[in-house]
Amino acid sequence: MAVDEWNCSTGNYSDFLTHMHKAWHYLLHAEFHKVKIDYRYRDTRPSSTS
């Protein structure tokens, strides 16, 4: 999808950047999952709900 947006003649490169960002994001998640690294953020502070 990102390559298709890059090759598009309309010149709208924001879609290209969005899809490339997603592609790298999912690639990094897959690499972390492969080596069993927990990549999720967990807030260790107690919640301050009243």
Secondary structure, DSSP 8 states (H G I E B T S, - for coil): -HHHHHH-TT--HHHHHHHHHHHHHHHHHHHHHHTT--------S-----
